[in-house]
Amino acid sequence: MRKYETIFILDCGIEEEAQKALIERVKGEIESAGGTIETLDEWGKKKLAYAINFKTEGYYVFIEFEAEAETPMALERIYRITEDILKGLIVRKDD
């Protein structure tokens, strides 16, 4: 198992329930692949450095997790196909 960090930005225009559902979807993807979440930190609503899809604010979520090598690819797929996720980044931590 490898250690990773991910941060993703949700659209602030969606309801709070939809935000929670998207966070649970990402958590569920990690846990269903046999991974464990070490830290889940919701940074909240922040101003973006530059506009993404004409949005100037986003809801930031940071997760540290441990998982197999295939899990980041599945997360990147979710980040790409979900309209309410503006951006996502996954980084492998050094051992």
N, C-alpha and C positions, 0 to 999 in steps of 0.2 A: 504494500500500500504506500502511496505517495501523498505528501502534504501539498495542498493547494490553497490559494486565496482567490476569491472572486468578488467582484463588485459589479452591480448592475444598477441602471437608472430606470425607474418607472416613470411613466407619464403622470404628471400631477393632476391632469384633467379627469382621471377615472376616480370612481368612488373608493372609499376606504376598504370596503369589503372586497372589491376587485383587486386592490393592492395586496391585501392579506392572502387572497387566493393565489396570486402569482408567486408570492414568497413561498407559500406552502407547496406550490408546484415545483419550484426549484429545489426546496428541501426534500420533497418526495422523490425527485429524480436522483438525488445524491444517495438517499437512504435505500431506495429500491435497488440500487446497483451495489449495495453492500458497504457503502461509505458511512462515515460518522462525521457529524458536525461538531466542531470544537467551539466555534464562536459564531453567533448570528447577531449582528449589530445593525440596527436600523438608524441611519444617520438622519433621516427625515428629509424635509423639503429644503432644497438649496438652489441657488441660482447657478445656471450652467455657464461655463466659460465662453461658449459660443452656442448659437441656436442649432438645435437638432430637430429636423422636421418642423421648423418654425416654432418650436417650443423653447422658452427661455428659462424654465424651471423644471427640476426633476426631483424625484424621491429616491434617495440613495440607500442601497442595502449592501452590506459587507458580510461575507461569510468566509470563515476559515474551516476547511474540512480535510479529511483524509479519505482517499478513494483509490480505486484501480485506475489505470491509465486510460481506459475507454470513457470514463465518466465526463471529463472535460469536453470531449467531442459531442456528447449528448447534450450537455449544457449549452454549448455554442449553438447547436441546432435550435434549441428552445429560444435562445436570445435572438436568433435571426428570424424565426417564423412568427414570433409573438409581436403584434403591432404595438402593444402597450409597454414593451420594454424598448427604451430608446437606444441604450448602449449596454454592452456587457464586456467584461474583461476577466480572463482567468489566467493566473500566474502560478507556476509550480515553485514551491519554496525549496531552498537548498536543504539538504539533509544535515 
